[in-house]
Amino acid sequence: MTTIKLKLNHSQVESQPGSLSLQNSQKKQMLSMYVSKLSEELESGNRLRTAGAYQSFLNSFIKFNNNKDLALSQITKNLMKQYEIFLGQQGYSQNTISFYMRKIQAIYNQAIRECLISEINMTDKQQEIPLLVINETLEHTMEKYPEFI
């Protein structure tokens, strides 16, 4: 049996015939800490309005979550749908609801790019990734970045 291990940022990818797992090797990243980090980066890049929008989203989301923080890995498609319904029940306009939903999607996508979470949380069901796709991706990665092997 062949096992391939790749280290990507703070995650480890292991592939064996028929499986792929992504394990985060650092502590769970909390939403409030991550949004604060992104906001600081945006402010240092003089993107003050975007940083403020992220903080506004965070305040709203924490209120929705009964004033409790949560790990990025706990954000699911279902939770986002519940948040959208909550915003509507709070009397927000459709423009405001869309504004907040775009913010959470941007934050979530950035966390995926930084390998803090996987995209699997946003699917309706956990899907198996065909081994053929994994092998082609690994081969392409190995060809492109031989220095990491």
Backbone bond lengths (Angstrom), bond angles and torsions (degrees), N, CA, C in turn:
res aa  C-N    CA-C-N  psi(-1)  N-CA   C-N-CA  omega(-1)  CA-C   N-CA-C  phi
1 M - - - 1.452 - - 1.523 108.35 -
2 T 1.321 116.98 134.40 1.451 123.01 -179.49 1.518 109.90 -101.73
3 T 1.333 115.74 131.96 1.457 120.66 175.40 1.513 107.72 -119.06
4 I 1.308 116.31 130.93 1.457 122.10 177.72 1.515 107.14 -113.79
5 K 1.334 116.79 127.62 1.457 120.93 177.50 1.516 109.23 -119.78
6 L 1.315 116.11 129.92 1.453 122.74 175.74 1.511 108.10 -124.74
7 K 1.312 117.75 140.30 1.454 121.41 175.82 1.520 108.22 -106.34
8 L 1.333 116.81 121.16 1.452 123.35 -178.39 1.512 108.09 -122.81
9 N 1.329 118.84 113.73 1.468 122.93 -177.01 1.518 109.53 49.67
10 H 1.343 117.10 -113.44 1.448 121.02 -177.13 1.515 111.89 -105.83
11 S 1.338 117.29 17.08 1.449 120.67 -175.91 1.509 109.90 -122.01
12 Q 1.306 114.33 159.76 1.449 119.94 177.31 1.514 107.65 -124.70
13 V 1.326 116.11 131.55 1.455 120.58 178.22 1.509 107.46 -110.54
14 E 1.330 116.57 128.73 1.451 121.75 175.97 1.508 108.00 -120.05
15 S 1.315 115.92 136.26 1.456 119.63 177.54 1.514 109.32 -129.64
16 Q 1.299 114.98 125.81 1.456 122.78 172.05 1.509 105.44 -124.29
17 P 1.317 117.25 160.92 1.468 117.61 179.56 1.529 110.80 -51.11
18 G 1.334 115.68 121.44 1.450 121.27 175.99 1.510 116.22 87.97
19 S 1.349 118.35 2.98 1.468 117.62 -178.92 1.517 111.46 -149.38
20 L 1.311 115.12 159.59 1.456 122.69 173.71 1.511 106.56 -149.19
21 S 1.327 116.94 131.30 1.460 118.95 176.37 1.512 109.21 -131.72
22 L 1.329 115.05 145.81 1.453 122.72 177.79 1.509 106.43 -119.12
23 Q 1.330 116.61 115.36 1.450 120.63 -177.39 1.517 109.23 -116.89
24 N 1.302 116.57 124.85 1.456 121.15 179.10 1.522 107.79 -79.77
25 S 1.316 117.26 125.68 1.447 120.64 -175.40 1.522 112.03 -92.92
26 Q 1.317 118.93 0.70 1.450 119.55 176.29 1.524 109.46 -114.58
27 K 1.332 116.34 168.75 1.454 120.50 -179.72 1.516 110.97 -56.78
28 K 1.335 115.48 156.36 1.460 119.42 178.18 1.513 110.10 -57.31
29 Q 1.309 115.48 132.19 1.458 121.74 178.97 1.519 108.20 -84.59
30 M 1.328 116.81 122.35 1.451 121.59 -179.73 1.525 109.64 -84.60
31 L 1.336 115.50 145.93 1.460 121.56 -177.22 1.519 111.60 -57.36
32 S 1.331 118.08 -47.92 1.470 119.96 -175.79 1.529 111.77 -63.48
33 M 1.316 116.97 -40.24 1.470 119.98 178.82 1.529 110.53 -66.48
34 Y 1.322 116.14 -40.52 1.463 119.96 -178.43 1.529 111.01 -67.87
35 V 1.331 117.62 -43.91 1.459 120.82 179.12 1.526 110.16 -64.59
36 S 1.328 116.95 -39.38 1.469 120.05 177.16 1.523 110.99 -62.02
37 K 1.334 116.36 -41.50 1.469 120.68 178.39 1.525 110.41 -63.30
38 L 1.333 116.31 -45.80 1.465 119.40 178.81 1.525 111.01 -62.70
39 S 1.332 117.01 -41.05 1.464 121.16 179.83 1.522 111.08 -62.29
40 E 1.324 116.79 -42.12 1.474 120.30 177.99 1.521 110.87 -61.97
41 E 1.341 116.22 -42.94 1.464 120.06 178.68 1.531 110.65 -62.24
42 L 1.319 115.73 -42.25 1.464 120.01 179.25 1.522 111.32 -64.95
43 E 1.328 116.77 -42.70 1.467 120.53 178.69 1.523 111.14 -62.44
44 S 1.332 116.34 -40.77 1.469 118.70 179.69 1.524 111.00 -67.13
45 G 1.329 117.40 -23.76 1.466 122.24 175.29 1.520 112.09 -92.06
46 N 1.323 116.21 13.06 1.465 123.75 178.55 1.535 112.72 61.57
47 R 1.320 116.27 31.69 1.469 121.70 176.25 1.525 107.85 -105.54
48 L 1.317 114.66 64.31 1.460 122.27 -171.30 1.525 112.75 -65.72
49 R 1.308 117.92 -38.76 1.475 120.23 -178.10 1.528 110.98 -67.43
50 T 1.321 116.89 -39.70 1.463 119.88 178.36 1.519 110.02 -67.09
51 A 1.337 116.58 -41.85 1.465 120.44 177.60 1.527 110.12 -60.11
52 G 1.317 117.18 -43.48 1.461 121.47 178.01 1.518 112.21 -63.88
53 A 1.323 116.92 -37.45 1.467 121.56 178.66 1.528 110.21 -65.08
54 Y 1.340 117.02 -39.71 1.463 120.69 178.09 1.531 110.32 -64.20
55 Q 1.331 116.56 -42.23 1.464 119.89 179.07 1.523 110.96 -66.06
56 S 1.328 116.83 -38.72 1.463 121.54 177.74 1.525 110.17 -62.63
57 F 1.330 116.29 -44.50 1.463 120.29 175.78 1.523 110.63 -58.20
58 L 1.349 116.24 -47.68 1.463 120.35 -177.16 1.526 110.84 -58.74
59 N 1.326 117.35 -45.45 1.468 120.50 178.78 1.527 110.84 -58.10
60 S 1.311 116.72 -44.06 1.454 121.46 -179.94 1.529 111.13 -65.21
61 F 1.322 116.45 -42.98 1.463 120.40 -176.89 1.527 111.07 -68.23
62 I 1.324 117.01 -40.39 1.469 120.81 178.31 1.533 109.38 -63.32
63 K 1.320 117.05 -39.80 1.473 120.64 176.37 1.530 109.96 -60.74
64 F 1.330 116.56 -45.24 1.473 121.87 177.33 1.523 110.71 -58.28
65 N 1.307 117.25 -37.28 1.471 122.31 -175.52 1.533 111.83 -91.15
66 N 1.316 117.49 31.16 1.476 123.02 177.72 1.526 112.68 56.55
67 N 1.334 116.44 41.74 1.466 123.70 178.49 1.525 113.16 58.95
68 K 1.337 116.03 31.31 1.473 121.24 177.86 1.518 109.22 -118.74
69 D 1.318 114.98 141.54 1.457 121.24 174.55 1.527 108.02 -78.91
70 L 1.317 117.55 164.75 1.450 120.47 173.79 1.513 109.54 -147.41
71 A 1.318 115.75 160.49 1.458 121.51 179.58 1.524 109.27 -74.56
72 L 1.312 116.91 147.71 1.465 121.24 176.83 1.526 110.65 -55.25
73 S 1.316 116.72 -36.56 1.464 120.67 -178.35 1.524 112.58 -67.35
74 Q 1.334 117.87 -13.64 1.462 121.36 179.27 1.528 112.35 -88.17
75 I 1.317 117.08 -6.71 1.464 120.32 178.89 1.526 107.86 -78.68
76 T 1.313 115.45 120.52 1.461 121.51 -179.15 1.521 109.52 -124.78
77 K 1.307 114.99 168.92 1.461 120.57 177.00 1.525 109.92 -59.28
78 N 1.327 116.53 -41.53 1.460 121.21 179.88 1.533 111.10 -63.91
79 L 1.328 117.26 -42.10 1.461 121.02 179.41 1.534 110.37 -63.54
80 M 1.331 116.43 -41.17 1.462 119.89 178.66 1.529 110.99 -63.87
81 K 1.336 117.00 -37.10 1.466 120.54 178.20 1.531 109.63 -66.90
82 Q 1.335 117.54 -40.00 1.465 121.32 177.28 1.531 110.64 -63.42
83 Y 1.333 116.74 -39.34 1.464 121.42 178.30 1.530 110.35 -63.81
84 E 1.332 116.12 -41.95 1.462 120.38 178.85 1.540 110.65 -62.02
85 I 1.319 116.73 -41.85 1.471 121.24 177.59 1.525 110.08 -64.38
86 F 1.334 116.71 -42.33 1.468 122.29 178.27 1.528 110.62 -57.24
87 L 1.321 116.38 -45.37 1.466 119.98 -179.76 1.528 111.01 -60.96
88 G 1.324 116.11 -41.28 1.454 120.18 177.80 1.519 111.76 -63.40
89 Q 1.342 116.38 -40.50 1.465 120.81 179.04 1.527 112.10 -67.99
90 Q 1.329 116.18 -23.88 1.460 120.57 178.16 1.524 111.42 -80.91
91 G 1.327 116.60 -3.45 1.462 120.77 176.12 1.519 114.63 89.43
92 Y 1.334 117.51 12.84 1.456 119.97 178.76 1.526 110.48 -71.03
93 S 1.321 116.42 148.72 1.461 120.72 177.64 1.533 109.11 -72.71
94 Q 1.334 115.51 163.64 1.463 119.77 178.95 1.523 111.11 -61.79
95 N 1.332 118.25 -34.21 1.467 121.06 177.43 1.524 111.04 -62.93
96 T 1.331 116.85 -43.68 1.463 120.82 -179.85 1.525 110.43 -66.84
97 I 1.324 116.51 -41.80 1.472 120.49 178.41 1.525 109.36 -60.66
98 S 1.320 117.64 -45.77 1.469 121.15 178.33 1.522 111.25 -62.12
99 F 1.319 116.93 -38.99 1.462 122.55 178.17 1.530 109.86 -57.68
100 Y 1.347 116.94 -51.12 1.464 120.59 -179.21 1.524 111.63 -66.39
101 M 1.316 117.77 -37.87 1.462 120.32 -179.61 1.529 111.13 -67.47
102 R 1.340 116.95 -35.06 1.474 119.55 175.57 1.522 110.82 -66.58
103 K 1.327 116.81 -35.33 1.464 120.33 -179.85 1.521 110.40 -66.57
104 I 1.339 116.84 -47.19 1.470 118.02 -178.41 1.527 110.08 -65.67
105 Q 1.325 117.73 -35.60 1.461 119.96 178.36 1.530 111.03 -66.50
106 A 1.325 117.30 -40.90 1.470 120.93 178.42 1.532 110.61 -64.35
107 I 1.312 116.63 -42.79 1.473 121.11 179.19 1.523 109.61 -64.16
108 Y 1.313 116.51 -45.03 1.464 121.25 -179.64 1.534 110.90 -62.82
109 N 1.325 116.52 -44.68 1.466 120.25 178.90 1.521 111.86 -62.69
110 Q 1.334 117.42 -37.74 1.457 120.59 177.68 1.532 110.20 -65.12
111 A 1.310 117.19 -40.07 1.473 121.09 178.08 1.531 110.51 -63.54
112 I 1.333 116.98 -36.62 1.470 120.50 176.24 1.525 109.78 -65.02
113 R 1.350 116.85 -45.47 1.472 120.57 179.64 1.523 111.55 -60.87
114 E 1.330 116.70 -31.77 1.461 120.74 179.02 1.523 111.99 -87.76
115 C 1.336 116.82 6.99 1.463 123.55 178.50 1.532 112.96 58.88
116 L 1.314 117.03 31.83 1.462 120.89 176.41 1.522 111.19 -85.37
117 I 1.321 116.15 -27.32 1.457 122.74 177.81 1.516 108.45 -143.55
118 S 1.329 115.83 167.69 1.463 119.17 177.36 1.520 109.20 -108.73
119 E 1.310 115.71 162.61 1.457 121.70 -178.54 1.521 112.31 -72.11
120 I 1.305 117.63 -12.27 1.462 122.35 -174.43 1.525 111.39 -57.26
121 N 1.334 118.94 -32.00 1.463 121.42 -178.85 1.520 112.66 -61.14
122 M 1.313 118.61 -21.64 1.459 121.03 -175.66 1.524 113.28 -94.74
123 T 1.321 117.56 0.08 1.456 119.45 177.03 1.519 109.18 -88.77
124 D 1.313 116.32 156.45 1.458 120.29 178.40 1.523 110.98 -66.43
125 K 1.287 116.03 -37.74 1.460 121.72 177.88 1.512 107.31 -132.40
126 Q 1.331 115.09 154.97 1.452 117.62 175.53 1.526 106.48 -71.85
127 Q 1.318 116.31 123.82 1.451 120.08 -175.82 1.518 110.03 -106.18
128 E 1.319 114.62 145.80 1.451 119.03 174.52 1.513 108.02 -82.67
129 I 1.318 115.69 137.06 1.460 121.01 177.88 1.522 107.16 -91.05
130 P 1.323 117.85 125.04 1.467 118.91 -178.84 1.519 111.00 -58.39
131 L 1.329 115.51 137.23 1.457 121.36 -177.93 1.523 111.32 -59.11
132 L 1.324 117.71 -34.53 1.465 121.77 178.71 1.531 110.62 -57.55
133 V 1.320 117.52 -44.05 1.462 122.12 179.27 1.522 110.00 -63.95
134 I 1.328 116.30 -42.50 1.465 120.60 179.91 1.519 109.81 -62.36
135 N 1.322 116.77 -47.74 1.460 120.05 -178.25 1.522 111.42 -62.65
136 E 1.340 117.86 -42.00 1.461 120.25 178.03 1.524 110.97 -63.34
137 T 1.323 116.75 -40.36 1.466 121.03 179.38 1.518 110.34 -65.97
138 L 1.324 117.09 -44.63 1.461 120.49 179.82 1.524 110.84 -63.91
139 E 1.328 116.89 -43.07 1.465 120.34 178.34 1.525 110.68 -60.52
140 H 1.342 116.52 -44.87 1.462 121.02 179.16 1.534 110.19 -62.07
141 T 1.322 117.13 -43.61 1.463 121.69 -179.95 1.523 110.38 -64.15
142 M 1.319 116.88 -42.85 1.473 120.37 -179.47 1.522 110.98 -64.92
143 E 1.339 116.61 -38.17 1.461 119.98 178.05 1.521 111.44 -67.88
144 K 1.311 115.82 -40.02 1.471 120.82 -175.73 1.530 111.77 -76.13
145 Y 1.334 117.31 -35.46 1.453 121.57 -176.49 1.532 112.01 -126.96
146 P 1.321 117.97 64.43 1.465 119.75 -176.92 1.541 113.09 -64.34
147 E 1.329 117.02 -22.21 1.463 120.12 -177.92 1.538 112.41 -69.53
148 F 1.332 118.00 -15.40 1.451 121.52 -179.72 1.525 113.27 -94.03
149 I 1.305 116.74 0.76 1.471 119.98 -176.74 1.506 109.59 -95.83
